Amino acid sequence: MPDPDTTPFAGSSLSEPTETDLAKRELASVLRQLLHSLGRSGATPDEIRAVVERIREGRERLGRTVRAELGAVDGTPFLPGMEDFLDRSPITGQANPLAPPAVLRRDMEARRVTGEVSFGPAFEGAPGIVHGGFVAALLDEALGMATIFSGSTGMTVELVTRYRRHTPVATPLRLEARLVSVEGRRIRTAGELLCGDDVIVEASGLFIAVDSGKFAALAAARAERGEG
């Protein structure tokens, strides 16, 4: 099993981001802001279509580039296919416009995961309330990160979320996650999402420990599909 200190999650030892990394994060930030403003935009159809053309032009330009080869960053080994996970994660990825993005960190001494997040308008379900599915995805990420305290990396088998109250949009939130138990390959974790000092969502998860061979197979399958 991979050593917890070398798994590809926030808190891994990384070198300074390259100019390409920074450019991708900048683009993702702008696209994220676009997603947040789109729903209630008062722009005219012509104005919207003008933006569509600019985005389509950018998509064609980026699509002509060859995907860069990825490897270990700053000498830190990663699981196969997870080399760029920090930036591409749909939850924490600064280079992924779909991500809030959340900031998650692992404390190896305290054996817990902590983090912060604020969901923008694009994540709204009911008025002023974050869609529960995105909240569950956030907690899945945090609970999954907590599996590293078992000495292994785990993949989700079961996730139970208990919504004690609604999750507000555009509000600073905190989250915590921890290891609960390990029975063979079965890893259980738990965590909470907090608004101020109030716990608004509780979650528990069951994960199955996997080794690098599983990730290598997934990466190979992705390559066969022509997805990089």
Helices and strands as residue ranges (DSSP letters): G 4-6, H 19-38, H 45-63, H 85-88, E 103-107, E 112-117, G 121-123, H 132-146, G 147-150, E 153-163, E 173-183, E 186-195, E 198-210, H 212-224
